[in-house]
Amino acid sequence: MPARTQPTARQVRLGGELRKLREAAGLSSGDAAGLLGVAPAQMSQMEAGNVGISAERVRRLASHYACPDGELVDALADMAADRTRGWWAEYRGILPPGFLDLAELEHHARYLWEIGTTHVPGLLQTEDYARAVFSYRVPELPESELGPRVEHRMRRKVVIQREAAVEYEAVVHESVLRTRVADRRVARAQLDELLRQSEHPHVTVRVIPFDADGFAGASAALLYAGGPVPGLDTVRRDAPYGAVFLDAASQLLAMRTLFRKVESAALTATLSQDYMHRLAKEL
């Protein structure tokens, strides 16, 4: 297979998981290359996600590595065989790769948990709200770049709107709901959208009110995407110079714990709807 000029986060993840299995088996990349009859350099490229690998080769490596987790092996083989060209591919060369990686992550997720402490989560934003958020960037974006970002964010909603919608739970702090990223009209429309989305059986929106006890998670914003098996879960967090994807077992455990801590401070789904209705009336 030819080398990729820019592997996706999903392709890099597959290669990284194969490397973890090899290292757990105590084998070198040269040993693994010999098992497949390829050059060591090609094996290193496979583990970096720069070169594709077939499902059959994934299973062969896992067998030689004596991996005891059959469900994980099946999931990795499925990743290797996946040739999905999703709608996000239309934005390749138009938007930064992170936008495409996020859409692909959400597309394949079994469930999504999100914490919003600075903005309304992207999957729940209105077009006007998203435009206001992207417009605040410094340096400012020209319309040729701003427009595709807003459009991409709106198209991401397909994962909670499609027939086989993903189970999605968002926990949002009251400060996010009260902050006017644009004006009163946009804020009111955004609250209406949150209420509308929260009526869907697969979408849960919970609010942390200002007077909630035990909340010290103002910096806890994250997106937790459940994988086909727990070991393939992924967390996306914003960083000063762009988003980062976390997938180490210790990181996943920490982020699951963080989500539960934040969630424990939130109102129930029903009380959250009542709370948002009251906030909407204030606007």
MOUR-V966241 format. One record per pair of residues at least 12 apart in sequence whose C-alpha atoms are under 10 Angstrom apart, sorted by the first residue. I is the first residue (numbers start at 1). J is the second residue. Records with the same first field share a line. If there is no record, write none. Layout:
# MOUR-V966241
I = J ; J
This chain:
# MOUR-V966241
1 = 42 ; 46 ; 50 ; 51 ; 52 ; 53 ; 54
2 = 50 ; 51 ; 52
3 = 42 ; 45 ; 46 ; 49 ; 50 ; 51 ; 52
4 = 45 ; 49 ; 50 ; 51 ; 52
5 = 50 ; 51
6 = 49 ; 50 ; 97
7 = 48 ; 49 ; 50 ; 51 ; 52 ; 97 ; 101
8 = 49 ; 50 ; 97 ; 98 ; 100 ; 101 ; 102 ; 104
9 = 49 ; 97 ; 98 ; 100 ; 101 ; 102 ; 104 ; 105 ; 245
10 = 49 ; 79 ; 80 ; 101 ; 102 ; 104 ; 105 ; 108 ; 234
11 = 46 ; 47 ; 48 ; 49 ; 50 ; 51 ; 52 ; 53 ; 79 ; 80 ; 101
12 = 46 ; 47 ; 48 ; 49 ; 50 ; 51 ; 52
13 = 47 ; 48 ; 49 ; 76 ; 79 ; 232 ; 234 ; 245 ; 247
14 = 46 ; 47 ; 48 ; 49 ; 52 ; 53 ; 58 ; 75 ; 76 ; 77 ; 79 ; 80 ; 232
15 = 43 ; 44 ; 45 ; 46 ; 47 ; 48 ; 49 ; 50 ; 51 ; 52 ; 53 ; 58 ; 76 ; 80
16 = 46 ; 47 ; 48 ; 49 ; 247
17 = 47 ; 48 ; 72 ; 73 ; 76 ; 231 ; 232 ; 247 ; 248
18 = 46 ; 47 ; 48 ; 49 ; 58 ; 61 ; 62 ; 65 ; 73 ; 76
19 = 32 ; 43 ; 44 ; 46 ; 47 ; 48
20 = 47
21 = 61 ; 62 ; 64 ; 65 ; 66 ; 67 ; 73
22 = 47 ; 61 ; 62 ; 64 ; 65 ; 66 ; 67
23 = 65
24 = 65 ; 66 ; 67
25 = 62 ; 64 ; 65 ; 66 ; 67
26 = 65
27 = 64 ; 65
28 = 40
29 = 41 ; 42 ; 43 ; 44 ; 47
30 = 42 ; 43 ; 44
31 = 43
32 = 44 ; 61 ; 64 ; 65
33 = 46 ; 61
35 = 57 ; 60 ; 61 ; 64
36 = 57 ; 58 ; 60 ; 61
52 = 80 ; 81
53 = 77 ; 79 ; 80 ; 81
54 = 77 ; 78 ; 79 ; 80 ; 81 ; 82
55 = 73 ; 74 ; 75 ; 76 ; 77 ; 78 ; 79 ; 80 ; 81 ; 82
56 = 77 ; 80 ; 81
57 = 77 ; 80
58 = 73 ; 74 ; 76 ; 77 ; 78 ; 79 ; 80 ; 81
59 = 73 ; 74 ; 76 ; 77
61 = 73
62 = 74 ; 76 ; 77
71 = 228 ; 229 ; 231
72 = 228 ; 229 ; 230 ; 231 ; 232
73 = 229
74 = 228 ; 229
75 = 227 ; 228 ; 229 ; 231 ; 232
76 = 228 ; 229 ; 232
78 = 228
79 = 108 ; 228
84 = 104
85 = 104
86 = 100 ; 103 ; 104 ; 107
87 = 100 ; 103 ; 104 ; 152 ; 155 ; 156
88 = 100 ; 101 ; 102 ; 103 ; 104 ; 107 ; 152 ; 155 ; 156
89 = 101 ; 103 ; 104
90 = 152
91 = 148 ; 149 ; 152
94 = 144 ; 145 ; 148 ; 149
95 = 145 ; 146 ; 148 ; 149 ; 152
96 = 149
98 = 242 ; 243 ; 244 ; 245
99 = 149 ; 152 ; 153 ; 156 ; 243
100 = 152 ; 156
101 = 245
102 = 156 ; 223 ; 236 ; 243 ; 245
103 = 152 ; 153 ; 155 ; 156 ; 157 ; 158 ; 159
104 = 156
105 = 224 ; 225 ; 226 ; 227 ; 233 ; 234 ; 235 ; 236
106 = 123 ; 156 ; 157 ; 158 ; 159 ; 160 ; 166 ; 223 ; 224 ; 225 ; 226 ; 227
107 = 156 ; 158 ; 159 ; 160 ; 165 ; 166 ; 225
108 = 159 ; 166 ; 225 ; 226 ; 227 ; 228
109 = 159 ; 166 ; 167 ; 168 ; 224 ; 225 ; 226 ; 227 ; 228 ; 232 ; 233 ; 234
110 = 165 ; 166 ; 167 ; 168 ; 225 ; 226 ; 227 ; 228 ; 229 ; 233
111 = 159 ; 165 ; 166 ; 167 ; 168 ; 169 ; 202 ; 224 ; 225 ; 226 ; 227 ; 228 ; 233
112 = 159 ; 160 ; 166 ; 167 ; 168 ; 169 ; 170 ; 203 ; 223 ; 224 ; 225 ; 226 ; 227 ; 233 ; 234 ; 235
113 = 167 ; 168 ; 169 ; 170 ; 171 ; 204 ; 222 ; 223 ; 224 ; 225 ; 226 ; 235 ; 256 ; 259
114 = 168 ; 169 ; 170 ; 171 ; 172 ; 205 ; 220 ; 221 ; 222 ; 223 ; 224 ; 225 ; 235 ; 236 ; 259 ; 263
115 = 169 ; 170 ; 171 ; 172 ; 173 ; 206 ; 217 ; 218 ; 219 ; 220 ; 221 ; 222 ; 223 ; 224 ; 258 ; 259 ; 262 ; 263
116 = 170 ; 171 ; 172 ; 173 ; 174 ; 175 ; 176 ; 177 ; 207 ; 218 ; 219 ; 220 ; 221 ; 222 ; 223
117 = 171 ; 172 ; 173 ; 174 ; 175 ; 176 ; 177 ; 208 ; 217 ; 218 ; 219 ; 220 ; 221 ; 222
118 = 172 ; 173 ; 175 ; 176 ; 177 ; 179 ; 218 ; 219 ; 220 ; 221
119 = 133 ; 172 ; 173 ; 175 ; 176 ; 177 ; 179 ; 181 ; 221
120 = 133 ; 170 ; 171 ; 172 ; 173 ; 175 ; 176 ; 177 ; 179 ; 190 ; 191 ; 194
121 = 170 ; 171 ; 172 ; 176 ; 194 ; 221 ; 222 ; 223
122 = 150 ; 153 ; 154 ; 156 ; 157
123 = 153 ; 154 ; 155 ; 156 ; 157 ; 158 ; 159 ; 160 ; 168 ; 170 ; 194 ; 197
124 = 153 ; 154 ; 156 ; 157 ; 160 ; 170 ; 190 ; 191 ; 193 ; 194 ; 195 ; 196 ; 197 ; 198 ; 203 ; 205
125 = 150 ; 153 ; 154 ; 157 ; 189 ; 190 ; 191 ; 193 ; 194
126 = 150 ; 153 ; 154 ; 186 ; 187 ; 189 ; 190 ; 191 ; 192 ; 193 ; 194
127 = 150 ; 151 ; 153 ; 154 ; 186 ; 189 ; 190
128 = 150 ; 181 ; 182 ; 183 ; 185 ; 186 ; 187 ; 189 ; 190
129 = 150 ; 180 ; 181 ; 182 ; 183 ; 186 ; 187 ; 189 ; 190
130 = 146 ; 149 ; 150 ; 151 ; 153 ; 154 ; 181 ; 182 ; 190
131 = 146 ; 147 ; 149 ; 150 ; 151 ; 153 ; 181 ; 182
132 = 150 ; 180 ; 181 ; 182 ; 183 ; 186
133 = 150 ; 181 ; 182
134 = 146 ; 147 ; 149 ; 150
135 = 147 ; 150 ; 181 ; 182
136 = 181 ; 182
160 = 197 ; 200 ; 202 ; 203
161 = 197 ; 200 ; 202 ; 203
164 = 202
165 = 201 ; 202 ; 203
166 = 202 ; 203
167 = 201 ; 202 ; 203 ; 204 ; 226
168 = 198 ; 201 ; 202 ; 203 ; 204 ; 205 ; 224 ; 225
169 = 198 ; 202 ; 203 ; 204 ; 205 ; 206 ; 223 ; 224 ; 263 ; 269
170 = 198 ; 203 ; 204 ; 205 ; 206 ; 207 ; 223 ; 263
171 = 204 ; 205 ; 206 ; 207 ; 208 ; 221 ; 259 ; 262 ; 263 ; 264 ; 265 ; 266 ; 267 ; 269 ; 272
172 = 205 ; 206 ; 207 ; 208 ; 209 ; 221 ; 262 ; 263 ; 266 ; 272
173 = 206 ; 207 ; 208 ; 209 ; 210 ; 212 ; 215 ; 217 ; 218 ; 262 ; 265 ; 266
174 = 206 ; 207 ; 208 ; 209 ; 210 ; 211 ; 212 ; 266 ; 275 ; 276 ; 279
175 = 207 ; 208 ; 209 ; 210 ; 218
176 = 207 ; 208
177 = 190 ; 191 ; 194 ; 207 ; 209 ; 276 ; 279 ; 280
178 = 191 ; 279 ; 280 ; 282 ; 283
184 = 283
185 = 283
187 = 280 ; 283
188 = 279 ; 280 ; 281 ; 282 ; 283
189 = 280 ; 283
190 = 280
191 = 276 ; 277 ; 279 ; 280 ; 283
192 = 276 ; 277 ; 280
194 = 273 ; 276
195 = 272 ; 273 ; 274 ; 276 ; 277 ; 280
196 = 273
198 = 269 ; 270 ; 272 ; 273
199 = 269 ; 270 ; 273
203 = 269
204 = 268 ; 269 ; 270 ; 272 ; 273
205 = 266 ; 267 ; 268 ; 269 ; 270 ; 272 ; 273 ; 276
206 = 263 ; 265 ; 266 ; 267 ; 268 ; 269 ; 270 ; 271 ; 272 ; 273 ; 275 ; 276
207 = 263 ; 265 ; 266 ; 267 ; 268 ; 269 ; 271 ; 272 ; 273 ; 275 ; 276
208 = 262 ; 263 ; 264 ; 265 ; 266 ; 267 ; 268 ; 272 ; 275
209 = 265 ; 266 ; 267 ; 272 ; 275
211 = 265
212 = 264 ; 265 ; 266 ; 267
213 = 264 ; 265 ; 266
214 = 261 ; 262 ; 264 ; 265 ; 266
215 = 261 ; 262 ; 263 ; 264 ; 265 ; 266
216 = 261 ; 262 ; 265
217 = 258 ; 259 ; 261 ; 262 ; 265
218 = 262
220 = 237 ; 238 ; 255 ; 258 ; 259 ; 261 ; 262
221 = 236 ; 237 ; 238 ; 258 ; 259 ; 262
222 = 235 ; 236 ; 237 ; 238 ; 243 ; 255 ; 258 ; 259
223 = 235 ; 236 ; 237 ; 238 ; 245 ; 255 ; 259
224 = 236 ; 237 ; 245 ; 246 ; 252 ; 255 ; 256 ; 259
230 = 249 ; 252
231 = 247 ; 248 ; 249 ; 252
232 = 247 ; 248 ; 249 ; 252
233 = 246 ; 247 ; 248 ; 249 ; 252
234 = 246 ; 247 ; 248 ; 249 ; 251 ; 252 ; 255
235 = 247 ; 248 ; 251 ; 252 ; 255 ; 256
236 = 255
237 = 255
